[in-house]
Amino acid sequence: MDSNTKLAVSNENKTQFHIFNIYNPGFQVGSKPVITKYGFWNGSHMTLFNKNLTFYTQRKNMTSVQLRSGSVVLVANYTGTFEEYMLNARQTEFDTMSKFHYTMFLLLEDVHQFSHSVIVEDKWFGNYQNGTDGGVGKLLYDNEIDITCTGASQRPPRVDVYDYIMPSYHFRPCYIFRNPGSYDPFSAEFLKPFSSKVWYSIVAAVLVISICLKLFYRTERKFTRSKSKYSWATAILTTVSVIFQQDSSAFPPGNAGRIVFLVLQIFSILLYNYYTSSIISSLLSKPPEAFHTLDELGHSSLEIGIEDLPYTLTWFEIMNDSDVQYIFKHKVFPPGAQNLNIYEAEEGIAKVGRGGFAYHTQLDTGYPIIARTFDQDAICDVTEIPMIPQVEAGMMVQKKSQYKELFQITLRQMKQVGLIQRISQIWEAKKPQCLSSARVIAVAYNQVFMAFLALFLGMLVSVVLLVIEIIWFKLDLSN
């Protein structure tokens, strides 16, 4: 198919030559050679036929060829024929990658007019790193098929064995879980509404106002000859209580003190409005910090399960990454367990919805189930962490296949006119949208931990001071 072989046939005098193109579009499946006129040589001048036709256009028609293809189906009990199942868009969450590429393969068939047979396997590759010992990878390697009508991810060990036509499908296996939140109870959330300079300014203002109240009260006491006492502690407590919106019973009797007290209340209400609006917005609108790494996921309290997929189990076997192995040995197959924590997609996603569980599957499998079964709170909590690198997958052909260049051109033309994007819209699931306006966010205990800690420490200090005062009073009486 991709050869550039010319056959020259001369006349009896060998003064003129008829030149032909000759190629075989399917020698491996018993197709006959195709011979087309290329040109004519009269001894001094060369005349070319169809010189405006490109190489691609001349070889595009493959009517006489029946390609041998291979695909992967993981659902054992699907209904209908293989083609009916592959084109069933109502169940996009099952065998998504195979359905995506089979649709693309049928477009190739329409363009090039070939026919095809298909061999269905239950896995893509074997246990070897290049995958030649099992699945459709073995079929390609053993020359039992010419092309896969499913996709596969391109990895370094496979480059020397297979050729990829054009990666188009986003291969996205991930751990899916509801974000349990990781608020730091000691993060000083209640100090964040104001900067450090503002807090220092507030402390300075409290001291200045307390001094003013004390001085004015002392001055006014001389003129009014009042016998009531107004200590430094009373001045400070009055200022602090007003700022904390608790008011005060120690009201200054004179006009100067009342003006200071009025200014203090205005200062208090302005601080209160700025502070409360900021802290409420911070506590209610900001989601908890999600896990971002496999290490955080592995050492969390979440249980972990996986879907029974060949590439997931193979990844656990071949990867020496410490985080991957920790998850496998402590979560997926913990000590003392009889079996791996393997769940069907529906069951695994249902456990994710109840919380406290992470499930490894393809996003194209998980997202449709989540959109169908989760409420808004659960959808907004959904988080993903990839374990297997997210790469693009594509159809494979045999190494140095004669069809690679031809099909690459066709697929790139399809991509230019939007056909590949259309296939992606049908088969590749999008993350369900979080409608945050319809969600009620509850403030967690660890978010207000510092407030309770401050209350407890204050009560503890007051009890300690009370005990000291009692002891001091008794010692004073004894003396």
C-alpha positions in Angstrom: 0.0 0.0 0.0 2.8 2.5 0.9 5.3 1.2 -1.7 6.5 3.3 -4.6 7.2 0.6 -7.2 7.1 1.3 -11.0 6.8 -1.2 -13.8 8.1 -0.3 -17.3 6.8 -2.3 -20.3 8.5 -1.6 -23.6 7.4 -2.0 -27.2 9.0 -4.5 -29.6 11.7 -2.0 -30.6 12.3 -0.9 -27.0 11.9 2.7 -28.1 8.8 3.5 -26.1 7.8 2.5 -22.6 4.4 2.3 -20.8 5.0 2.9 -17.0 2.7 1.5 -14.4 2.3 1.9 -10.6 2.0 -1.4 -8.8 1.1 -2.1 -5.2 -0.8 -4.5 -3.1 -3.3 -3.0 -0.6 -3.6 -6.3 1.4 -1.0 -8.8 0.6 -1.2 -10.3 4.1 -4.9 -11.1 3.6 -4.5 -12.5 0.0 -5.5 -9.3 -1.9 -4.5 -9.1 -5.6 -2.0 -6.4 -6.7 -3.4 -3.2 -8.1 -1.8 -1.9 -11.3 -2.5 1.7 -12.5 -1.1 3.7 -15.4 1.6 6.1 -14.4 3.0 7.5 -17.6 4.5 7.0 -21.1 8.0 7.5 -22.3 8.5 7.9 -26.1 12.3 8.0 -26.0 12.7 11.7 -25.5 9.7 12.9 -23.5 7.8 11.6 -20.4 4.1 12.0 -20.3 2.5 11.6 -16.8 -1.1 10.4 -16.3 -3.2 11.8 -13.3 -0.3 13.9 -12.3 -2.6 16.2 -10.3 -3.6 13.3 -8.0 -1.8 13.0 -4.7 -0.3 9.8 -3.4 -3.1 9.7 -0.8 -5.8 10.1 -3.4 -4.4 7.3 -5.6 -4.2 4.8 -2.8 -7.3 5.9 -0.9 -9.7 3.3 -2.3 -9.4 -0.1 -0.6 -12.5 -1.8 -1.9 -11.0 -5.2 -2.3 -9.4 -5.4 1.2 -10.8 -7.0 4.3 -8.8 -5.8 7.3 -8.4 -8.0 10.3 -9.1 -5.9 13.4 -9.1 -6.6 17.1 -11.0 -5.0 20.0 -11.4 -5.3 23.8 -14.7 -5.8 25.7 -14.7 -6.0 29.5 -18.4 -6.5 29.9 -19.0 -10.2 29.5 -22.8 -10.3 29.4 -23.6 -7.5 27.0 -26.8 -7.9 24.9 -27.0 -7.9 21.1 -24.2 -8.2 18.6 -20.7 -6.8 19.0 -21.5 -3.8 16.7 -24.8 -3.1 18.4 -23.0 -3.0 21.7 -20.2 -0.8 20.4 -22.7 1.8 19.0 -25.0 1.8 22.1 -24.6 5.4 23.3 -27.0 4.8 26.2 -24.3 3.1 28.2 -21.3 5.2 27.7 -19.8 4.2 31.1 -18.9 0.7 29.9 -16.0 -0.1 27.5 -15.8 3.6 26.6 -12.4 3.5 25.0 -13.3 0.6 22.7 -16.6 2.3 21.7 -14.8 5.6 21.1 -12.3 4.0 18.7 -14.8 1.7 17.0 -16.8 4.7 16.0 -13.6 6.2 14.6 -12.7 2.9 12.9 -16.1 2.9 11.1 -15.4 6.3 9.7 -12.1 5.0 8.4 -14.0 2.2 6.8 -16.5 4.6 5.1 -13.7 6.7 3.7 -11.5 3.9 2.4 -14.3 1.4 1.5 -12.6 -1.6 3.0 -14.5 -4.3 5.0 -13.3 -5.8 8.2 -13.4 -8.8 10.5 -13.0 -8.5 14.3 -11.5 -10.6 17.1 -12.7 -9.6 20.6 -10.3 -10.0 23.6 -10.8 -9.3 27.3 -7.6 -7.3 27.7 -5.3 -5.0 25.8 -1.8 -6.4 26.6 -0.1 -9.2 28.5 2.2 -9.0 31.5 5.3 -8.2 29.5 6.2 -4.5 29.5 5.7 -4.3 25.8 2.5 -6.3 26.1 3.3 -8.9 23.4 2.2 -11.9 25.5 -1.5 -11.3 25.7 -4.6 -9.4 24.5 -4.9 -7.5 21.3 -1.2 -6.6 21.6 -0.3 -10.3 21.1 -2.7 -10.5 18.1 -0.9 -7.6 16.4 2.6 -9.0 17.3 1.7 -12.4 15.9 0.2 -10.9 12.7 -3.2 -12.2 13.4 -4.8 -8.8 13.0 -3.8 -5.7 11.0 -5.2 -2.9 13.2 -7.0 -2.5 16.5 -10.5 -0.9 16.5 -9.9 -0.1 20.2 -7.4 2.3 21.6 -4.3 1.8 23.7 -2.0 4.2 25.5 1.5 4.7 24.1 4.3 3.8 26.5 8.1 3.6 25.9 8.3 -0.3 26.0 5.7 -0.5 23.3 7.2 1.9 20.8 9.5 -0.7 19.3 6.7 -3.2 18.8 3.6 -1.2 17.7 2.8 1.9 15.7 0.1 4.3 16.9 -1.9 6.0 14.2 -3.1 9.2 16.0 -3.8 9.4 19.7 -7.2 11.0 20.2 -8.8 9.5 23.3 -8.0 10.9 26.8 -7.1 7.9 29.0 -8.1 9.1 32.5 -8.0 6.5 35.2 -8.2 8.1 38.7 -9.1 7.6 42.3 -12.5 9.2 42.8 -13.7 10.1 46.3 -15.7 12.7 48.2 -13.3 15.2 49.7 -13.4 14.5 53.5 -11.7 17.9 54.2 -8.4 18.6 55.7 -8.9 21.8 57.7 -6.0 22.5 60.1 -7.6 23.2 63.5 -4.6 25.3 64.4 -4.6 27.4 61.3 -5.8 30.5 63.2 -8.8 30.8 60.9 -10.3 33.5 63.2 -7.3 35.7 62.8 -7.3 35.7 59.0 -9.9 38.5 58.4 -7.4 41.1 59.6 -3.7 41.4 58.8 -1.1 41.5 61.5 -0.8 45.2 61.2 -4.5 45.6 61.8 -4.4 43.4 64.9 -1.5 45.4 66.3 -3.4 48.6 65.6 -6.5 47.2 67.4 -4.4 46.3 70.5 -2.9 49.8 70.5 -6.3 51.4 70.1 -7.6 49.4 73.1 -4.7 50.6 75.2 -5.1 54.2 74.2 -8.9 54.2 74.8 -8.5 52.4 78.1 -6.0 55.1 79.2 -8.4 57.9 78.1 -11.3 56.3 80.0 -9.2 56.0 83.1 -7.9 59.5 83.0 -11.3 61.1 82.2 -13.0 59.1 84.9 -10.3 60.1 87.4 -10.6 63.8 86.4 -14.4 63.8 86.5 -14.3 62.1 89.9 -12.5 65.1 91.4 -15.1 67.5 90.1 -18.1 65.4 91.0 -16.5 64.1 94.2 -17.8 60.6 93.4 -16.7 57.8 95.8 -17.0 55.0 93.2 -13.7 53.5 92.0 -12.7 53.0 88.4 -9.5 50.9 88.2 -7.2 50.2 85.3 -8.7 46.7 85.0 -12.2 48.2 84.8 -11.1 50.6 82.0 -9.5 47.7 80.0 -12.5 45.4 80.5 -14.9 48.1 79.5 -13.0 48.8 76.3 -12.6 45.1 75.4 -16.3 44.3 76.2 -17.6 47.1 74.0 -15.3 45.9 71.1 -16.6 42.4 71.5 -20.2 43.7 71.4 -20.9 42.9 75.0 -21.6 46.5 76.3 -20.5 47.6 79.7 -22.2 48.6 83.0 -19.4 51.0 83.9 -20.7 54.1 82.0 -18.6 57.3 82.3 -20.6 60.1 84.1 -19.0 63.1 82.4 -19.3 64.4 78.8 -15.7 63.8 77.9 -15.8 60.1 79.0 -19.1 59.7 77.2 -17.6 61.1 73.9 -14.8 58.6 74.2 -17.3 55.8 74.9 -19.4 56.8 71.9 -16.3 56.8 69.6 -15.4 53.4 71.1 -18.8 52.0 70.1 -18.6 53.3 66.5 -15.1 51.8 66.3 -16.5 48.5 67.6 -19.4 48.3 65.1 -17.1 49.0 62.2 -14.7 46.3 63.2 -17.5 43.9 63.9 -19.0 44.4 60.4 -15.7 43.9 58.6 -14.7 41.0 60.7 -18.0 39.0 60.7 -18.5 39.4 56.9 -15.0 38.1 56.2 -15.1 35.2 58.7 -18.5 34.0 57.6 -17.5 34.2 53.9 -14.3 32.3 54.7 -15.9 29.5 56.7 -18.9 28.9 54.5 -17.7 29.6 50.9 -14.2 28.1 51.0 -14.2 24.3 50.5 -11.9 22.2 52.6 -8.4 21.6 51.3 -8.6 18.4 49.2 -6.0 15.7 48.9 -3.6 16.2 46.0 -1.1 13.3 46.2 -1.2 9.5 46.5 0.8 9.9 49.7 -2.0 11.9 51.3 -4.6 9.5 50.0 -2.8 6.4 51.2 -2.3 7.8 54.7 -5.8 9.1 55.0 -8.7 7.4 56.8 -10.4 6.6 53.5 -11.0 3.0 52.5 -9.8 2.2 48.9 -11.2 -0.1 46.3 -10.5 -0.6 42.6 -12.4 -1.7 39.5 -11.2 -5.0 38.1 -9.3 -3.6 35.1 -6.2 -5.3 33.5 -4.1 -2.2 33.4 -4.8 -1.3 37.1 -3.6 -4.7 38.3 -0.6 -4.6 36.0 0.3 -1.1 37.2 0.4 -2.4 40.8 2.7 -5.2 39.7 5.2 -3.2 37.6 5.4 0.1 39.6 8.0 0.4 42.3 6.7 3.8 43.4 6.5 3.8 47.2 3.1 5.6 47.3 1.5 3.1 44.8 2.9 0.1 46.7 1.7 1.6 50.1 -1.8 2.0 48.8 -1.8 -1.6 47.4 -0.3 -3.2 50.5 -2.3 -1.2 53.1 -5.5 -0.3 51.4 -6.3 -2.4 48.3 -4.9 -5.7 49.7 -4.3 -5.0 53.4 -2.6 -7.5 55.7 -4.9 -10.3 56.7 -7.3 -9.8 53.8 -8.4 -12.8 51.8 -9.2 -10.9 48.6 -8.4 -7.6 46.8 -10.8 -4.7 47.4 -12.4 -5.1 44.0 -15.9 -3.7 43.3 -18.1 -3.4 40.2 -18.4 0.2 39.0 -21.9 0.7 40.3 -21.1 -0.6 43.8 -17.8 1.3 44.0 -19.3 4.6 43.0 -22.2 4.0 45.5 -19.7 3.6 48.3 -18.0 6.8 47.2 -21.3 8.6 47.5 -21.7 7.5 51.1 -18.3 9.0 51.9 -15.1 7.6 53.5 -14.2 5.6 50.4 -12.0 6.1 47.3 -12.6 4.1 44.1 -10.1 3.7 41.2 -11.8 3.6 37.8 -11.9 5.4 34.5 -13.5 8.8 34.7 -15.6 8.0 31.7 -17.0 5.1 33.8 -17.4 7.0 37.0 -18.8 10.4 35.9 -22.0 9.1 34.2 -22.8 7.1 37.4 -22.1 10.1 39.6 -24.3 12.4 37.5 -27.1 9.8 37.7 -27.0 8.9 41.3 -25.3 11.7 43.4 -27.1 14.7 44.9 -25.6 18.2 44.7 -23.7 18.0 47.9 -22.0 14.8 46.9 -21.2 16.1 43.4 -19.6 19.2 44.8 -17.4 17.1 47.1 -16.1 14.8 44.3 -12.3 14.9 43.9 -9.9 12.9 41.7 -6.3 11.8 42.1 -4.6 10.0 39.2 -2.4 7.0 39.9 -1.7 6.0 36.3 -0.4 8.9 34.2 -3.2 10.4 32.1 -2.2 10.1 28.4 -3.9 10.0 25.0 -4.7 6.6 23.5 -5.0 5.7 19.9 -5.5 2.8 17.5 -2.5 0.6 16.9 -1.2 -1.1 13.8 1.7 -3.5 13.3 5.2 -2.0 13.4 6.0 -0.4 10.0 2.5 -1.1 8.8 1.6 -0.1 5.2 -1.6 1.5 6.5 -0.1 3.8 9.0 0.6 6.8 6.8 -2.7 6.5 4.9 -4.9 6.3 8.0 -3.0 9.0 9.7 -3.8 11.4 6.9 -7.5 10.4 7.0 -7.7 10.8 10.8 -6.1 14.2 10.7 -8.5 15.4 8.1 -11.3 14.1 10.3 -9.9 16.1 13.2 -9.7 19.3 11.1 -13.4 19.1 10.2 -14.5 18.3 13.8 -15.4 14.7 13.5 -13.0 13.6 16.2 -14.3 16.3 18.5 -17.9 15.1 17.8 -17.0 11.5 18.8 -15.4 12.8 22.0 -18.6 14.7 22.9 -20.5 11.4 22.5 -18.3 9.1 24.4 -16.0 11.1 26.7 -17.9 12.0 29.9 -17.5 15.4 31.5 -17.4 16.0 35.2 -20.9 16.6 36.6 -21.4 20.3 37.3 -21.4 21.5 40.9 -24.3 24.0 41.4 -22.8 25.7 44.5 -25.8 28.1 44.8 -28.0 25.1 45.6 -25.7 23.8 48.3 -25.8 24.3 52.0 -22.4 24.2 53.6 -22.1 23.2 57.2 -19.3 24.6 59.3 -17.2 21.7 60.6 -15.9 21.4 64.2 -12.3 21.6 63.2 -13.0 25.0 61.6 -14.2 26.5 64.9 -11.8 24.5 67.1 -9.7 27.6 67.9 -12.8 29.4 69.2 -13.6 26.6 71.6 -9.9 26.4 72.6 -9.9 30.1 73.5 -13.1 29.6 75.5 -11.6 26.7 77.4 -8.3 28.5 78.1 -10.1 31.5 79.3 -12.2 29.5 81.7 -9.0 27.7 82.9 -7.2 31.0 83.5 -10.2 32.4 85.4 -10.3 29.3 87.7 -6.6 29.6 88.3 -6.9 33.3 89.2 -9.9 32.5 91.5 -7.8 29.9 93.4 -4.9 32.4 93.7 -7.3 35.1 95.0 -8.8 32.7 97.6 -5.3 31.7 98.8 -4.2 35.3 98.8 -7.3 36.3 100.8 -6.8 33.6 103.4 -3.1 34.4 103.8 -4.0 38.1 104.2 -6.6 37.2 106.9 -4.1 35.0 108.8 -1.6 37.9 108.9 
